[in-house]
């Protein structure tokens, strides 16, 4: 079946602009995650959704970052007033069950490469 | 807190060489352990996993055994190919947590 998809694959924006990144999880997966991959910081967790609610937002780096999920499916990560340090690859993952199930496996999308000029 | 430490790269080997990439972890509970691989220009792919002590995960000729006594999950392959050139990430997930904690990644390059 189809894997996790993300759009756009690349986004170039100017400092101070807002951006929206989209994630389509694997059908039937209740849990959705956002991570960020940058040169200096490696792979960092941002936020976790179970259904439409976000019980773990502990990785969001500032209040300029927000995310929502609707219909238990598609998720959007929004970065307001982008800064150069936001440049990174933003990865989305989904899993069948979510937190509390130790054997649950996360499957990753191809990522969105964000460049802030 | 939970953490993963993996060997620094880059690692360069000749084709058909034996590969080991070391990974050790720190965890308060009994985590699941993973190896993910990122091929050039592609996203993260799950390579293999192990969910309890002494489990062996295997895929595409790669193996890793969950060693609780040494808190390790070393990745091995008996004979590497050029197509194995990629970045390999060791990772853990605590059963009660949502997030995966990743190591810093090891870049592997295989010479023909």
Interface residues (C-beta under 8 A of the other chain):
Chain A: X31 X33 X35 X42 X43 X45 X48 X50 X55 X56 X59 X91 X93 X98 X99 X100 X101 X102 X103 X104 X105 X106 X107 X108 X109 X110 X111
Chain B: X30 X31 X32 X34 X36 X42 X43 X44 X45 X46 X49 X51 X89 X93 X94 X95 X96 X97 X98 X99 X100 X101 X102 X103 X104 X105
